[in-house]
Amino acid sequence: MSAPESAIRSFRQDEAGDWIAELECGHAQHVRHRPPMEVREWVVTEEGRRGRIRAKLPCRYCRMPRLPATVSEYKRTAVFDAKTTPSGLRARHTTKAGVWGEIVVVEGRVLYVIEDEEDATFILRPDTPGAIAPQAPHHVEPYDDARFYVRFLR
């Protein structure tokens, strides 16, 4: 499944000076010029970036499931870090039928992998939670700087 496209709304720079495209879908995506891996000469000039407003980029985060508006939290885990994350969360597992999950990152980053979809990996941050669909096989791998918990909803 390919990532849906979303139009570029604006640009900003991160703390390292790399450019980030703000997309109409509400997600953000780095747009770097680092040949030969990433060739985007247009990003290095104001004129080039201005010329890409409204251009579409694939948004991998739009592939993530969305929590239904009708679900509510009924429990949550403790806050985990890279050392305290249970092995069961690092291995393939699922939620029960009718149960949604949400991975909430307090600080740092967590890799979230939806295993039944090709290339459905996401780096979650405090501003980017991860939605878990009922019975969808998945696992997480926290980075060294991570602190996160999981909310369960139905």
C-alpha positions in Angstrom: 0.0 0.0 0.0 1.5 3.3 -1.0 1.4 6.4 1.2 -1.4 8.9 0.4 -0.2 12.3 -0.8 -0.7 15.6 0.9 0.0 19.1 -0.3 2.8 21.2 1.3 1.4 24.0 3.3 4.6 25.7 4.6 8.2 25.1 5.6 10.1 25.4 8.8 13.6 24.4 10.0 14.3 22.0 12.8 17.0 22.6 15.5 19.7 21.2 13.2 18.7 23.6 10.4 17.1 20.9 8.2 13.9 21.9 6.4 10.5 20.4 7.3 7.5 20.5 5.1 4.2 21.1 7.0 1.5 19.2 5.1 -2.2 19.9 4.8 -3.0 16.6 6.5 -1.4 18.0 9.7 1.7 15.9 9.5 5.3 17.1 8.9 8.1 15.6 6.9 11.8 16.4 6.5 12.8 17.5 3.0 16.5 17.4 2.7 19.0 17.8 -0.1 21.7 15.2 0.6 22.9 13.7 -2.7 23.0 10.9 -3.7 20.5 9.7 -1.1 18.1 12.6 -1.3 18.2 15.0 -4.3 16.1 18.1 -3.6 18.1 21.0 -4.7 15.0 23.2 -4.6 14.9 23.0 -0.7 18.1 25.0 -0.3 16.6 28.3 -1.6 13.7 30.4 -0.5 12.5 30.6 -4.1 12.8 26.8 -4.5 10.7 26.2 -1.3 8.1 28.8 -2.3 7.8 27.1 -5.7 6.9 23.8 -3.9 4.0 25.2 -1.9 0.9 23.1 -2.8 3.1 20.4 -4.3 2.2 17.0 -3.0 4.4 14.6 -1.0 3.6 11.1 0.1 2.7 11.1 3.8 3.6 7.8 5.4 1.9 8.9 8.7 -1.5 9.1 6.9 -1.2 5.3 6.6 -1.5 4.9 10.3 -4.9 3.9 11.6 -7.0 6.7 13.1 -8.7 6.3 16.4 -12.5 6.4 16.1 -14.1 9.4 17.7 -16.4 7.1 19.7 -13.8 5.2 21.7 -12.7 6.2 25.2 -9.8 5.1 27.4 -10.5 2.4 29.9 -6.9 1.7 31.1 -3.3 2.5 30.5 0.1 1.1 31.1 2.9 2.4 33.3 5.4 4.7 31.7 8.2 2.7 30.1 11.7 3.6 28.9 14.3 1.7 26.8 15.2 -0.5 29.8 11.8 -1.2 31.3 9.8 -1.9 28.1 8.4 -5.4 28.5 9.7 -8.0 26.0 6.0 -8.6 25.0 5.7 -5.1 23.6 9.0 -5.6 21.6 7.7 -8.8 20.0 4.8 -9.3 17.6 1.5 -8.9 19.5 -2.1 -7.7 19.1 -4.9 -6.1 21.0 -8.1 -7.9 21.6 -11.1 -7.7 19.3 -12.8 -4.3 19.7 -9.8 -2.8 21.6 -7.8 0.1 20.2 -4.5 1.3 21.5 -2.6 4.5 21.4 1.2 4.7 22.0 1.8 8.1 23.8 5.4 9.3 23.8 6.2 11.5 26.8 9.8 12.2 25.6 12.2 10.9 23.0 11.3 8.5 20.2 9.7 5.1 19.8 9.8 2.9 16.6 6.3 1.5 15.9 5.9 -1.3 13.4 2.5 -2.5 12.0 3.5 -6.0 10.9 0.7 -6.9 8.5 1.4 -3.9 6.2 4.4 -3.6 4.0 6.7 -0.7 5.1 4.4 0.5 7.8 7.0 1.8 10.3 6.7 5.0 12.2 8.9 7.0 14.4 6.7 8.3 17.2 7.5 11.4 19.2 5.6 13.5 21.8 3.7 15.3 19.0 3.0 12.1 17.0 1.2 9.3 18.9 0.7 5.8 17.4 -2.8 4.4 16.8 -3.2 0.6 17.1 -6.2 -1.0 15.4 -7.9 -3.9 17.1 -6.1 -7.2 16.5 -3.5 -5.7 14.2 -0.1 -7.4 14.7 2.5 -4.8 15.7 5.6 -4.2 18.0 7.5 -1.3 19.4 11.2 -0.6 19.9 12.0 2.4 22.1 15.1 4.5 21.4 17.5 5.1 24.3 15.8 8.5 25.0 12.3 7.2 25.1 9.6 7.4 27.7 6.1 6.3 26.7 2.9 4.5 27.7 0.0 2.8 26.0 -3.6 3.8 26.4 -6.3 1.2 25.7 -9.7 2.3 24.3 -13.0 0.8 23.3 
